Amino acid sequence: MKLAETLAAPSWIVHARMSRSTLASTAYLAGYLGAWAAAGVAYAAVHWLLREAGMLDGAMRLASARAGGVVLIAAGAWQWTSAKAACVSRCRSPLGFMLSDWREGVHGAFTMGLRYAAWCLGCCWLAMAVLFVAGAMSFAWAVAISLYVLLERLLPLGPRFDRVAGAALVTLGLWRFSFAI
């Protein structure tokens, strides 16, 4: 398998090629997609709770500039952490993950799918929370976040890329927070 193919191929394709078991690869995919679905349900639940609490405006954004600023600052600060860097390094290399965390059988494959998805979610869970500030239906911000995650995962841009993005988010958060004072 070529390096570029390993970086760009979805992890379940890498798993399927390594396991040669359709059932195990299906279990891996179920674990992976299940983790992402659970994250989606959690975000939807938080959004619903915020709406029920009257904390969202008509565009489905946090109504409080102060709360929005805090979310942006937290998302930016996360980009600078060693935990974030560890998540990126694991998520960026499906083949490396498979080689270091391989589990045999259907149950093992399902567990691998959950674990790999957890590493990938660790990269972007706070970046996705930016949609609470930008608006859950903001197509432009959803595209921007998706592009950022794609570039981060596929290109060897290193920690500077995350730090620049983090500094931009913190700056935007401080700017937004300043409206609340």
C-alpha positions as CSV (number, residue, x, y, z in Angstrom):
1,M,0.0,0.0,0.0
2,K,1.4,3.4,-1.0
3,L,1.9,6.1,1.7
4,A,-0.4,8.6,0.0
5,E,-3.1,5.9,-0.3
6,T,-2.7,5.1,3.4
7,L,-3.2,8.7,4.4
8,A,-6.1,9.3,2.1
9,A,-8.0,6.0,2.3
10,P,-10.7,5.8,4.9
11,S,-9.6,3.6,7.8
12,W,-12.2,0.9,7.1
13,I,-10.6,0.3,3.7
14,V,-7.3,-0.1,5.4
15,H,-8.9,-2.5,7.9
16,A,-10.6,-4.5,5.1
17,R,-7.3,-5.0,3.3
18,M,-5.5,-6.1,6.4
19,S,-8.2,-8.4,7.8
20,R,-9.6,-10.0,4.7
21,S,-12.8,-10.7,6.7
22,T,-15.9,-9.0,5.5
23,L,-17.7,-9.6,8.8
24,A,-14.8,-8.1,10.8
25,S,-14.5,-5.1,8.5
26,T,-18.2,-4.6,8.7
27,A,-17.9,-4.6,12.5
28,Y,-15.0,-2.1,12.3
29,L,-17.1,0.2,10.2
30,A,-20.1,-0.2,12.6
31,G,-17.9,0.7,15.5
32,Y,-16.4,3.7,13.7
33,L,-19.7,5.0,12.4
34,G,-21.4,4.3,15.7
35,A,-18.9,6.5,17.6
36,W,-19.5,9.4,15.1
37,A,-23.3,8.9,15.3
38,A,-23.1,9.0,19.1
39,A,-21.1,12.3,18.8
40,G,-23.8,13.6,16.5
41,V,-26.5,12.7,18.9
42,A,-24.6,14.4,21.8
43,Y,-24.2,17.6,19.8
44,A,-27.9,17.5,18.8
45,A,-28.9,17.0,22.5
46,V,-26.7,19.9,23.6
47,H,-28.2,22.0,20.8
48,W,-31.7,21.0,21.9
49,L,-31.0,21.8,25.6
50,L,-29.6,25.2,24.6
51,R,-32.7,25.9,22.5
52,E,-35.0,24.8,25.3
53,A,-33.1,27.0,27.8
54,G,-33.6,30.0,25.5
55,M,-29.8,30.4,24.9
56,L,-30.0,30.3,21.0
57,D,-31.1,33.1,18.8
58,G,-33.2,32.9,15.6
59,A,-30.2,31.7,13.5
60,M,-29.6,28.9,16.0
61,R,-26.5,30.4,17.4
62,L,-25.6,31.1,21.0
63,A,-27.4,34.3,21.8
64,S,-24.8,35.4,24.4
65,A,-21.7,37.0,23.0
66,R,-19.9,36.0,26.2
67,A,-20.8,32.4,25.9
68,G,-19.9,32.4,22.2
69,G,-16.5,34.0,23.0
70,V,-15.8,31.3,25.6
71,V,-16.6,28.5,23.1
72,L,-14.3,30.1,20.5
73,I,-11.5,30.6,23.1
74,A,-11.8,27.0,24.3
75,A,-11.8,25.7,20.7
76,G,-8.7,27.8,20.0
77,A,-6.9,26.8,23.2
78,W,-7.5,23.1,22.4
79,Q,-5.5,23.4,19.2
80,W,-2.4,24.1,21.3
81,T,-2.6,21.1,23.6
82,S,-0.5,18.0,23.6
83,A,-3.8,15.9,23.8
84,K,-4.9,17.5,20.5
85,A,-1.6,16.7,18.9
86,A,-1.7,13.1,20.1
87,C,-5.2,12.7,18.6
88,V,-4.1,14.2,15.2
89,S,-1.1,11.9,15.0
90,R,-3.2,8.8,15.6
91,C,-6.1,9.9,13.4
92,R,-3.8,10.9,10.5
93,S,-2.4,7.4,10.2
94,P,-5.0,4.7,9.8
95,L,-2.2,2.2,8.9
96,G,-0.2,3.1,12.0
97,F,-3.3,2.7,14.1
98,M,-4.0,-0.7,12.6
99,L,-0.4,-1.9,13.2
100,S,-0.3,-0.7,16.8
101,D,-3.9,-1.4,17.9
102,W,-4.9,-4.5,15.9
103,R,-7.5,-6.7,17.5
104,E,-8.6,-10.1,16.1
105,G,-12.2,-11.1,15.4
106,V,-15.5,-9.3,15.0
107,H,-15.5,-7.9,18.6
108,G,-11.9,-6.8,18.2
109,A,-12.7,-5.1,14.9
110,F,-15.7,-3.3,16.4
111,T,-13.6,-2.1,19.3
112,M,-10.9,-0.9,16.9
113,G,-13.5,1.1,15.0
114,L,-14.7,2.8,18.2
115,R,-11.1,3.5,19.3
116,Y,-10.0,5.0,16.0
117,A,-13.1,7.1,15.8
118,A,-12.4,8.4,19.3
119,W,-8.9,9.5,18.2
120,C,-10.5,11.3,15.2
121,L,-13.2,12.9,17.3
122,G,-10.5,14.1,19.7
123,C,-9.0,16.1,16.9
124,C,-12.1,18.1,16.1
125,W,-14.7,17.9,18.8
126,L,-14.2,21.5,19.9
127,A,-13.8,22.7,16.3
128,M,-17.3,21.3,15.6
129,A,-18.5,23.2,18.7
130,V,-17.8,26.4,16.8
131,L,-21.1,25.7,15.0
132,F,-22.8,26.6,18.3
133,V,-21.4,30.1,17.8
134,A,-21.6,30.3,14.0
135,G,-25.0,28.7,13.7
136,A,-25.9,25.1,13.4
137,M,-27.1,25.7,9.8
138,S,-24.2,27.8,8.7
139,F,-23.1,26.2,5.5
140,A,-20.0,28.4,5.2
141,W,-18.7,27.6,8.6
142,A,-19.5,23.8,8.2
143,V,-17.4,23.9,4.9
144,A,-14.6,25.9,6.7
145,I,-14.4,23.4,9.6
146,S,-14.6,20.4,7.2
147,L,-11.8,21.9,5.1
148,Y,-9.7,22.5,8.2
149,V,-10.1,18.9,9.4
150,L,-9.4,17.6,5.9
151,L,-6.2,19.6,5.6
152,E,-5.1,18.7,9.1
153,R,-5.6,15.0,8.5
154,L,-4.2,14.7,5.0
155,L,-1.3,17.2,4.9
156,P,1.8,17.1,7.0
157,L,1.4,20.7,8.1
158,G,2.5,20.0,11.6
159,P,1.6,21.8,14.9
160,R,2.1,25.2,13.4
161,F,-1.1,24.8,11.4
162,D,-3.1,23.9,14.5
163,R,-1.5,26.8,16.4
164,V,-2.3,29.3,13.8
165,A,-5.9,28.1,13.7
166,G,-6.0,28.1,17.5
167,A,-4.7,31.7,17.6
168,A,-7.3,32.8,15.1
169,L,-10.1,31.1,17.1
170,V,-8.9,32.7,20.4
171,T,-8.6,36.1,18.7
172,L,-12.1,35.7,17.3
173,G,-13.4,34.6,20.7
174,L,-11.8,37.6,22.5
175,W,-13.3,39.9,19.9
176,R,-16.7,38.3,20.4
177,F,-16.3,38.3,24.2
178,S,-15.4,42.0,24.1
179,F,-19.0,42.8,22.8
180,A,-20.4,41.4,26.0
181,I,-18.4,43.7,28.2
